[in-house]
Amino acid sequence: MRNSVLLVLLIFAVIIVSCDSKRVYDEYKSVPDSWNKDSIISFKLHPPDSTNAYNLFVGLRNTNAYKYSNIFLIVEMVFPHGKTIKDTLEYRMADPSGKFLGTGMMDVKENKLWYKEDVIFQESGEYTVNIQHAMRENGKVNGVVDLEGITDIGFRIEGPNSK
């Protein structure tokens, strides 16, 4: 009986892992109680090749403590030879009724947000992706210092032709 339970668990684990065949790189970093506006979350990665096009995503996990319907992020990619691309991006986090978007049945919702499509990593070496929030409240000049409700920030690369 015990061996059959172990076999079922092993088969289940293999199915779960093999279902994500698009994944080339996928890493999350936890945020303590809140995400400070000066806190930059960095990911260091080595793309697998310089010929195929890849799709890039930012991942966010949020709880019900997140009190906004959108999020502004500054995402910076630093290339191995020093070139830097910096983008300010806005993503919807909730629908007009206030219901959070993303996947997850419990308190935490996971959002897979498009960053760049069909990227070819032409330089070999280590790339760095830096992610920082740039949230502001309506009518206020200064940004939100400590953003509550975001628990994890991630970066994901998916393989060729995976949309």
PyMOL commands that set and color helices and strands:
alter all, ss='L'
color gray80, all
select helices_A, chain A and resi 2-18
alter helices_A, ss='H'
color red, helices_A
select strands_A, chain A and resi 23-30+34-36+41-45+53-62+70-78+84-92+109-120+127-133+146-148+150-158
alter strands_A, ss='S'
color yellow, strands_A
deselect
rebuild
show_as cartoon
